[in-house]
């Protein structure tokens, strides 16, 4: 075993699921940003968290204002478009090539290419004293998936430009 510098320790927690979070501002203009710091928080009610860099990005501003967002799980076939949404340019959503559609329960749009969609109401944005990330907690109010999706399609982020998709699955017996 080799010691790892503490600033790189969280990079050992990989691969991480890649999501494209869609929001819209009060005037209805959409925004999208990719994240890979996301996980479930609660079964009942169904909740998730997203770690978002601790600055007032459009995503955070829109969440604070509208109290809604959509988590679109990224698959290999549109990963390049999703990552293009990290650009700090005007009209990045249109320039990325993703298409948006109306969501079922929230005003924030859904990505048409997404095969797994989690529509959320903002529960809380936690700002810890030391962390460089906001901890955004959302309650899932609507979920849908394309039943034909396979594990191999899911885009998982390792680091930088490196992504991987889940491969072989196996069972581990659990005591109940």
Residue pairs with C-beta under 8 A, 6 or more apart in sequence:
4 12
11 159
14 156
14 157
14 158
14 159
15 156
15 157
15 158
15 163
15 164
16 36
16 37
16 38
16 156
16 157
17 36
17 38
17 39
17 73
17 154
17 155
17 156
17 157
18 34
18 35
18 36
18 73
18 74
18 79
18 82
18 154
18 155
18 156
18 157
18 163
19 34
19 35
19 36
19 38
19 50
19 71
19 72
19 73
19 74
20 32
20 33
20 34
20 35
20 71
20 72
20 74
20 82
20 85
20 98
20 111
20 114
21 32
21 33
21 34
21 35
21 50
21 59
21 69
21 70
21 71
21 72
22 30
22 31
22 32
22 69
22 70
22 72
22 100
22 108
22 109
22 110
22 111
23 30
23 31
23 32
23 58
23 59
23 62
23 63
23 66
23 68
23 69
23 70
23 108
24 30
24 31
24 62
24 66
24 107
24 108
24 109
25 31
25 58
25 61
25 62
25 65
25 66
26 65
26 66
28 107
30 93
30 100
30 108
30 109
31 58
31 59
31 62
31 93
32 82
32 85
32 92
32 93
32 96
32 98
32 111
33 52
33 57
33 58
33 59
33 85
33 86
34 74
34 82
34 83
34 85
34 86
35 50
35 51
35 52
36 156
36 157
37 50
37 51
37 52
37 133
38 48
38 49
38 50
38 51
38 71
39 48
39 49
40 46
40 47
40 48
41 47
41 48
41 49
41 137
45 139
45 140
46 139
46 140
46 143
47 123
47 137
47 138
47 139
47 140
48 71
48 118
48 120
48 137
48 138
48 140
49 135
49 136
49 137
49 138
50 71
50 135
50 136
50 138
51 133
51 134
51 135
51 136
52 59
52 60
52 133
52 134
52 136
53 132
53 133
53 134
54 127
54 131
54 132
54 133
54 134
59 69
60 125
60 134
60 136
62 69
62 108
63 69
63 122
63 125
63 136
64 122
64 125
66 107
66 108
67 121
67 122
68 106
68 107
68 108
68 119
68 120
68 121
68 122
69 106
69 108
69 120
69 122
69 136
69 138
70 103
70 106
70 108
70 109
70 110
70 111
70 117
70 118
70 119
70 120
71 117
71 118
71 120
71 138
72 82
72 110
72 111
72 113
72 114
72 116
72 117
73 114
73 115
73 116
73 117
73 118
73 154
74 82
74 114
74 154
74 155
75 113
75 114
75 115
75 149
75 153
75 154
75 155
76 152
76 153
76 154
76 155
76 165
77 113
77 153
78 98
78 111
78 113
78 114
79 155
79 163
81 96
81 97
81 98
81 113
82 96
82 98
82 111
82 155
84 92
84 95
84 96
84 97
85 92
85 93
85 96
85 98
87 95
87 96
89 95
93 100
98 111
98 112
98 113
99 111
99 112
99 113
100 109
100 110
100 111
100 112
101 109
101 110
101 111
101 112
102 109
102 110
103 109
103 110
103 117
103 119
103 142
104 119
104 142
104 144
105 119
105 141
105 142
106 119
106 120
106 121
106 141
106 142
108 119
110 117
110 119
111 117
115 145
115 146
115 148
115 149
115 153
116 143
116 144
116 145
116 146
116 149
117 142
117 143
117 144
117 145
118 138
118 140
118 142
118 143
119 140
119 141
119 142
119 143
120 138
120 139
120 140
120 141
121 138
121 139
121 141
122 136
122 137
122 138
123 137
123 138
123 139
124 136
124 137
125 134
125 135
125 136
125 137
126 134
126 135
126 136
126 137
127 134
127 135
128 135
151 165
151 166
151 167
151 169
152 165
152 166
152 167
153 165
154 165
154 166
155 163
155 165
156 163
156 164
156 165
156 166
157 163
158 164
